[in-house]
Amino acid sequence: MIERAIVLAAGFGKRVLPLTNTTPKPLLKINNVSLLANTLNFLKKFGVKNFAINTHHLGEQIENFAETNKGIYDIKIFKEKEILGTGGGIRNALSFFLDKPFISINSDTIWSDEYLSPLKNLYKNFTKFNANSGLLMIKRENSFDETLKGDFTIKSNPFLFRQAGDTNNLIFTGCQIINPILLKDKKNENFSIQPVWDEAIVDKKMVGEVAQNIFYHVTDLNIYEKLKKLDLIS
């Protein structure tokens, strides 16, 4: 199985201001458990042993978390002097993954055991179809935040593509499996993962798996306040 992962934690978290003026979004808590700890615990259950975390905004707090919890998680910090974006942040840490498939994950989704089986299925198809990218998806109607729009559609299972306009029925959960070859020819600079996905779609190298549970995601301050009232993390 996959033994290495990167948690993307460098962003400014502007949609949950003013909280992120003093606390990085991954360290916001629900049921007294940080979003970052919840994410790492989920990955450990999946079998991940080594963790990369990229940092920028209030990065010293993430570094302190890593140091405080070094007996629990094997973490390597990748500091970004300048923000590198969703693609550049992963590319900057590419050497960490030893040329093997790895997981890239966002910490602002509330990860639960319900995602473990779909993630295993995603890895099976990722391997079976020799994909370069595999995205864990959720049905749009299963999103707690009803304002979120769809990102992708599956037309020929399990391959993902994008339809024009607001017609895509699947939301990206923030968890993906990546073959390092997807990013090897990219420069170590600020760039979005979106164009890289589009290239993989054209090459039929992107697969998806749809989880059937409710999607809880810390989209903004309003949603965060609502999620804190639910018994989601233990």
DADABEL-V668931 format. One record per residue. N is the residue number from 1. PHI is phi as a letter, one per 20 degrees, with the letter a starting at -180 (none if undefined). PSI is psi in degrees with one decimal (999 if undefined). Layout:
BEGIN
[[N	PHI	PSI] [N	PHI	PSI]]
END
This chain:
BEGIN
[[1	none	-178.5] [2	e	129.3] [3	d	-8.3] [4	c	147.5] [5	b	157.5] [6	c	131.6] [7	d	121.1] [8	e	115.1] [9	c	22.1] [10	e	-12.5] [11	f	165.9] [12	e	-17.0] [13	m	41.1] [14	f	-28.3] [15	f	-6.8] [16	d	22.0] [17	f	147.7] [18	e	2.8] [19	g	-37.1] [20	e	6.4] [21	f	-28.8] [22	c	-17.6] [23	c	126.9] [24	f	144.6] [25	g	-41.8] [26	f	-18.4] [27	e	4.3] [28	f	148.9] [29	d	149.9] [30	c	127.6] [31	l	35.6] [32	m	16.2] [33	d	128.8] [34	f	153.4] [35	g	-36.7] [36	f	-46.8] [37	f	-40.7] [38	g	-41.5] [39	f	-46.0] [40	f	-38.4] [41	f	-39.5] [42	f	-46.1] [43	f	-37.7] [44	f	-39.8] [45	f	-31.1] [46	f	-21.0] [47	o	3.6] [48	f	136.7] [49	d	-29.3] [50	c	133.1] [51	c	132.4] [52	d	143.3] [53	c	124.4] [54	e	144.0] [55	c	151.9] [56	b	-77.9] [57	f	120.6] [58	l	36.9] [59	f	-26.6] [60	f	-28.8] [61	f	-36.9] [62	f	-40.3] [63	f	-40.3] [64	f	-39.0] [65	g	-46.3] [66	f	-42.6] [67	f	-42.8] [68	f	-32.1] [69	d	22.0] [70	f	-18.8] [71	f	-12.5] [72	d	-41.8] [73	c	137.6] [74	e	97.7] [75	d	135.3] [76	d	126.1] [77	e	134.1] [78	d	102.4] [79	f	138.5] [80	d	111.6] [81	f	-37.6] [82	c	144.4] [83	g	136.2] [84	d	-2.4] [85	n	177.7] [86	f	-25.8] [87	e	-45.8] [88	f	-33.8] [89	f	-38.2] [90	f	-43.9] [91	g	-37.1] [92	f	-25.0] [93	d	11.7] [94	g	-33.9] [95	f	-24.2] [96	f	-23.9] [97	e	2.5] [98	l	36.8] [99	m	23.0] [100	d	152.3] [101	g	143.6] [102	b	169.4] [103	d	135.4] [104	d	132.0] [105	b	144.7] [106	e	146.4] [107	e	-1.9] [108	e	3.8] [109	e	142.9] [110	e	100.5] [111	e	134.3] [112	c	171.3] [113	f	-21.0] [114	f	-19.1] [115	e	-11.5] [116	f	-49.3] [117	f	-47.4] [118	g	-35.1] [119	f	-37.4] [120	f	-41.7] [121	f	-38.5] [122	f	-43.5] [123	f	-37.0] [124	f	-47.1] [125	f	-35.1] [126	g	-43.7] [127	f	-45.4] [128	g	-41.7] [129	e	10.4] [130	l	47.3] [131	f	160.2] [132	d	-17.1] [133	b	136.9] [134	c	123.8] [135	d	134.3] [136	e	122.5] [137	d	166.9] [138	c	148.6] [139	f	138.3] [140	g	-38.3] [141	f	-10.5] [142	e	12.2] [143	e	127.4] [144	g	-40.7] [145	e	105.0] [146	f	-7.3] [147	e	-14.0] [148	f	137.1] [149	e	161.3] [150	f	152.7] [151	d	-37.6] [152	b	170.4] [153	c	147.9] [154	d	115.2] [155	d	-46.1] [156	c	98.9] [157	g	132.0] [158	d	22.4] [159	e	135.8] [160	e	150.4] [161	b	171.4] [162	d	132.5] [163	e	153.4] [164	f	149.3] [165	m	-166.2] [166	e	60.7] [167	c	-1.5] [168	f	136.8] [169	d	5.8] [170	c	136.7] [171	d	135.0] [172	f	127.0] [173	f	-20.0] [174	o	2.7] [175	d	126.7] [176	b	152.8] [177	d	133.2] [178	c	133.7] [179	e	126.8] [180	g	-25.6] [181	f	-23.0] [182	g	-31.6] [183	d	-3.7] [184	g	-35.2] [185	e	5.8] [186	e	147.9] [187	f	152.9] [188	e	79.4] [189	b	179.2] [190	f	118.6] [191	b	157.8] [192	e	148.9] [193	f	-17.0] [194	g	-51.0] [195	f	-30.5] [196	f	-42.1] [197	g	-44.4] [198	f	-37.6] [199	f	-42.2] [200	f	-35.6] [201	f	-46.0] [202	g	-39.3] [203	e	1.3] [204	l	45.7] [205	d	13.6] [206	c	124.8] [207	d	162.1] [208	c	155.4] [209	c	135.0] [210	d	116.5] [211	f	150.3] [212	d	-1.8] [213	e	177.1] [214	f	138.3] [215	e	110.6] [216	d	120.0] [217	c	132.9] [218	f	80.5] [219	f	-47.6] [220	b	-176.7] [221	f	-41.6] [222	f	-46.8] [223	f	-39.3] [224	g	-43.6] [225	f	-35.7] [226	f	-42.1] [227	f	-30.5] [228	f	-22.4] [229	e	-8.6] [230	e	151.5] [231	e	77.8] [232	d	-30.4] [233	c	134.2] [234	c	999]]
END
